[in-house]
Amino acid sequence: MKRNGWRKPDQQTFMAQVRECRDKGYLLSSKKIGSGAFSRVYLAFATQERMQHNPRLASDLRGKRHSMVAIKIVSTAEAPVEFAQKFLPREISSLNATYKHLNVVQLYETYHNSQRAYLVLELAGRGDLLEHINTVSDRRHCPGLEEKEAHRLFWQLVSAVAHCHSAGVVHRDLKCENILLDDQGFLKLTDFGFANQSALKNALLSTFCGSVAYTAPEILMSKKYNGERADMWSLGVILFAMVTGRLPFKERRPRRMLLLMRRGPAFPPGLSPECQDLIRALLQLRPCARPDLRQVAAHRWMLPAPPALLREVPGAAPAENPAEPREDSDPARPLLQLRRSPQRGTPKSASGPAPKPPPPGARPSRGASSASAGLGLRGMAKAGLWVGVARRPSSGRPPSVLRSALGHHLVS
């Protein structure tokens, strides 16, 4: 993905970045493996001297048996003040808060000067989930992943999100492009640029952010929202994309998107009733009707649970022991009954009447185009080694069932 926020660095700037990285113990290569609104990500190598002085880096790379990292270079001098003072610190804080989980990308260290900030990140060598779904779909001549593989990957994603929520971090930009795979096939949640960290469990947020295709309806309606519940909606969209090879709701305009959401997803033949039920439960219009993570972990489609991952979901209970309801939730009930919940009308909010939906074609004042475009899902050109950012588009690639997420990357 290319954005207009940062012009292409000249050779002099790049050489300055090489020197600054070398001074910190990293050998920056010229291989650009990703880019963002005001950042670029390069493949780099950690020196032995650096690893001796950074236990976090050394312990992780020792297990990987290589010295490769990804260095995200953010142009703080050219980025808007809000980005440099609000979103970048949030990203760093969230990555530090969620450190040391197998399914969350690791931040090894940061350093900065008056012009740039450097984030030294774990490298994921097999691209993102979007590209993986496309590749498997092409190989199978059938859109989507087999349910067995989707079950394995979705468990890892649930584990990662549970770890984040337990640390008080809501991601707010969960999508296939922000889920990476490493060389061993482990899932890595990344890109915490829109994450929010709060000690209050049920705090309501008001920032309008994310990608339209994955954004919860309450956010599209400009209502205050619970970040954890909004993440649950995004998990439903991701699971649908995994098993069908397409997005459940294909529309660029927020108002039209809300109409499609009220109708609910349409499933292809052959998808198991249990998987359909879990997706319907996650894609409930009313936030309080969506299951929480321990209810998801107890759903029959999620069983049998990988023992190691089950321990990562706080309070995960067996399917026959429904989770106790929270104060702001509906009474606990088997998720197979959630599909019959009414989905007509606008969900009520404790904060008052819902504001009017934004007019067709309306965009927030600040925003950038998403790593995705078009209807359905399609990954961008295969970039090899990269981390946490969208890849550059390339021409000549034949169309596939799964396109990158539609709509604009919204934030206000």
N, C-alpha and C positions, 0 to 999 in steps of 0.2 A: 504494500500500500504506500502511496506517495501522498503526502499532505503538503499544503502550501505554507505551513508554519515556519519552516526552516529551509533556507536555501542550501544548495549543495556545497559542502565545505571545499575550499581550495586546497591545493597541495601544501601550502604553508600552514594552514590550520591543522590539517591532518598530521603533519610532521610534529607540530607542537603537541598534539594529543599523544603521539607515539612517545615523545620525550617525557611527558607528564606521567604516562603509564609506566615507562621504564624506571623512572625515579621511585615509583611505588612498588616495583618488583614484578611488573607484568610486561610481557612482550606482546604488543598489539599488532595483529596482522591486518592486512588490507582487505580481508574478506568481510564484507558487510553482510550480516545475517539477518538484519531486520531494521525497521525504522518506525518511528512514531511521530507525533505532532511536532515535537521539538527535540527529538532524540534519534540517535543511531546506535545500533548494536553491532559490535565487532567480535569476531573470534579472537581470543587471546590465550596466552600460555603463562601460567604462574611459574616463577623461578623457584628453585630449591630454597634460596635464601628467604623468599617471601613466605613460603610454606613453613619454614622454621619459626617465623615470627607471627603466624596466624594459625592458631590451633583449630579454629573452626574450618578454615580452608583445608588444612592438612588432613584432618580426620575424614573429611568428605572425599577428597581426591584420592586418599590412600585406598579407600574402598572401591573407587572407580578405576584405579590403576591407569590414570592418565593425568595430565596437568592442564587440560583445556578448561577454559572458563568463557563466559560471555560477558563483555563489558559494555554496559549501557552508558552512553555519553549524552548528557542532557545539556543543551545550550541555555543555561540560566540567564545569560546576558540578552538573548533574543526572545526568550519565552515571556508571555505576559506575567505581570507581577503576581496575579492570582495563582497561576500555575506554579511558579517558583516558590511562593510562600505558603500555599495551601495544599495543592495536590501532590507535589513531589515529597514534602515532608510526611504526608499521610501514607504514601506508598512505602517509604522507607520504614516508618513506624510499624505499619501493618506487616511488612516482611520480617521485621525483627520480632514482632509479637508471635508470629506463626512459625518461627524457626524450628528446625529439627523435626520435621514430619516428612515421611517418605513421599507423600503425594502433594507436597507444596514446594514450589521452586525455592531454592536456598539463596539467601543474600549473604555473601561472605564478608563484605566490607564496603564502605563508601569513603570517598574523599572528594574534595572540591577545591576550586579556586574562585576568583572573581568572575570568571567567564563560563566555567563548566562544572557540572557535578558528574561524578563517576560512580556507577553501581556495578560491583563485581558480583555476577550472578552464576548460579549453576547452569551448566549447558545441557540442553536436551537435544539429542541427536536425530530424532525421528520425526521432527515436525509436529504439527498440531493435530488435534482430533478431527478437524474438518478434512484435512488432507487424507488422514487415515481412512475415514469413512468413504471418501471418494475412491481411494485406491482399492479397498476391499470390494466396493460396489462394482467397479470395473472388472475385477478379477472374478467375482461371482456371477457377473451378468445379471445381478439382482440388486436393487437399491437397498442400502443399509447393511448393518452388521448382523450376523447371526445372534440370536438372543443370548446364547451362552457367552459369547464374547462381550456383548453389551452388558450382561449381568456382572462380569468380572470388572470391567472398566467403571461401570456406574457405582459399584461398591467402593472403589477407590476414590471416586469423586465425592460420594457421600461422606467418606471418612475425612477427606481433605476439608470439606465445607464444615463438618462437625468440629474439626480441630480449630478452624478459624472462628466459628461462632463461640466456642468455649473460651477463646481468648478475647472475646468482645469485638471481633472484627467481622463486619458484613462486607461481602465482596462488591456487590452492586453492578458487576459487569461480567457475570458468568455467561460464557458462550463457547462454542466449539473452538473458536480461534484462540481463546485464552486458556486452553487445556492442551498441554504438550505431552509427548511421549518420549521416554528416554530409550537408550539402546537396549535395555532389558525389558522394554514393554511396560514400564511403570508409568502411570499417569502423573502429571505434574501441573498443579494449578498455578497460574501465573497472572501477571498484569494487575497489580493492586492499585492502579492509578486513581480509581474512583472509590476505593474502599473507605469505610468509615469505622472508626474505633470508638466505642462508648462503653462505659461501665454500667449503664442503665439497660437492663434486659429488654424492656418494652418501649424504649425511647422511639419517638416518631421523627422521621426524617422528612426533609422537604426538597432536597436537591433532585432535579430532574436529570437523570443521567442513565447511560447505558445505550444499547442498540435496540431499535424498535422491535426487531423480530424476537428478542428475548426479554423485553421489558414487561413487567407486571402491569395489569390494567389500571391499578390504582395510581401508578406513576404516570401513565399516559393521560389520566384524568386530572393530573396536577393536584392530587390529594396528598396530604401527609401520609406517610406509610411506615410500616414496620420493616426494617431492613432484612431481618431473617425471613419473614414471610415472602418478601419480594424475591429473595434468593431461591426460595422453594419453587416459585413459579418458573424461574429460569431453569432449574433442574428438570422440571417437566418438559420444557421445550427441548433441552439437550437430550433427554432420554428418547423423546419422539424422533429427533433427528438421527440418533444412533440406530434405531431399529427400522426406520422407514427410508432413510436417505433423503429426507426433505424436511422443510419447516412446517409446523402445524398451521401457521397463519401467514399468508403471503400477501403483504400489502405495505406500501410505503407510507400512506397517510394514516396518522394516529386515529382519526375518527372512524375511518373504514376498518382499521385494525380492531377497534373495540367491538364493532358489529360482528366480525368474524370470531372474536373471542367468546362472545355471548352464545354463538352457535355451537362452539366446542369443536374439538379436532375430529377429523374424519380418518379412520384407520383403514389400511389396506388389508385385503384378505390374507389369512395365514398368521396374523399376529395373535399370540396367546391372549386369552381373556384376562389372565392375571396381569400381564404387562399393560394391556389397555386400561385396566382398572387403576393401576398405579399412576399412569399418565393422567387419566381423568381426575384423580384425586389431587394431583399436584397443580393441575390447570383449573382449579376452582376459581371463579371470579371473586368470591368473598375471601379475603385473606385469612380470616379466622377459620374457614372451612378446610384450608389446606393442612395436610399432616405436617407434623414437625419431623425432625430428623430421626428421632428414636421410633416414631410410628412408621416412617419409611423403612427403617432397618428391620422392623417386625413384619413388614408386608410379605404375603406369601410368595410374590414374584422374587423377592430378595433372598429367599431361603432356598438352599442352606447358605448360611452366612459364613464367609471366610473367618475363622476364629480370630486371627490376628487383627483383622480390620474391625470386627465387631467390638473389640475392646476400645477402639478409637472413637466410637459413637457414644457420647455420654448418655447413660441411662437406657441404652438399647435394651429392649425387652423382647422375649419370645412372642410369637404371633398370638399365642393363646392368652397373653397377659396384656390387655390394652393399656396404653400409657394413660396416666391420670391427666385430666384436662388442666390447662392453664387457666388463669383468671380471665383471659381475653379470648378463650377459644370455646368452640362448641363442645358439648359433652362427648367424651371419647366413645367411638363406635368403630366396628370393623370397617376397614377402608373399602371393602366391596360394596358397602352401602352408600359411599359418597357419590357414586355416579348418579344416584337418583336425586341428589340435591338440586333444587330449582336454580336455574342459571339466568333467569329473565331479570331485566332491569339493572339498575346501578347499585352496587354494593353500598350499604350504609357505612357511615364512618362516625367514630366517637367524637371526631373533631367538628362535626356539623355537616350540612348539606354538601354534596360533591360539587365542585366548580364545574362550569361548562367545559366540555372537551375543547381542545385547541382547534381552531378552524382548519379546514383542509389545506395542506401544504405549509402550515405554520412551522417555523423552526425557531429554536431558542437563539438568543442573541450570541451566545458563545457555543461553538461546537465545531466538529470536524467530521469529514465523511468517514463512515465506518470502514473497517477492514473488509467489509462485505458490501455487495451491491447486487441488485437484481432480485428475482423471485426464486425462492428455494435456496439451496446452498451450493456453493462452489468454491473450492479452495483456489488460492492464487498459485502462481508458478512455484514449483517445488524449489525450496531454497537450501536444502541440505541441513546444515547445522544452524539453529537459530533459537531465540528464546523470547517469549513474552511479548512479541510485537507482531504486527501484520507484515506479510511478505510483499515483495514487489510484484506487480502484475507482469505477465509476459504474454506475448502474442503467439498465435499459432496453436494454442492448446484446444483440442476438441471439447465441445460442451459435454457436461456430465449431469447426472441427476441432481447431485448435491451442489448447490451454489453457496457462496458466502452470504452471511446474514444480511437481510435486506435492511433498507432504511439508513438513516444517518446516525452517527454517534452523537448522542444528545447529552448536553450538560448545561446546567445553569446554576 
